[in-house]
Amino acid sequence: MVTVAGEFDLSTSSQLTSALTAERLLIDMAGVTFIDSTGLACLIHAKDQAADLVLISSPKVDRLLELAGLLEYFTGRTEKLE
């Protein structure tokens, strides 16, 4: 499980790229307040590499996925359970 919070952009994506290389991933992004195209590219790379990926999303992440036409690509997407 990888937890991402705050801003996920060019300045932070390199730190996470190495962490997102497992066969099975649970990425908790419920605390993400900003994500840009670099963060999106990192998520796409993780999805392509992992056999099984579940993404706990946030409204900001869902909005970017929607704008990029990738909501269906991340079929394992879910909302944070309280």
Phi, psi and omega in degrees: 000134176239130178250129179240132179220157180082225183262135180238095186215197183305321184285342182245344187294327181295328178292329184268335184305316180292331180283341185259048184239009182284161177292323179238125183229139167239114181250114180266106181246022182298335181266008181284125180257346179205137174217136179245189184296332177292317176296321177298316179299322178296317177296318179297317178299315179298317180297320180292328184274328185274140175287330182218119180227128174243130182245115171274114192263174173229165178303323180293318179293314179300321180297316179294319178298321178295313180298325181276356181072030185245012178302317181288333180294323179263070184291339180274019183282141179214169177263155179296131176271131181278000000 
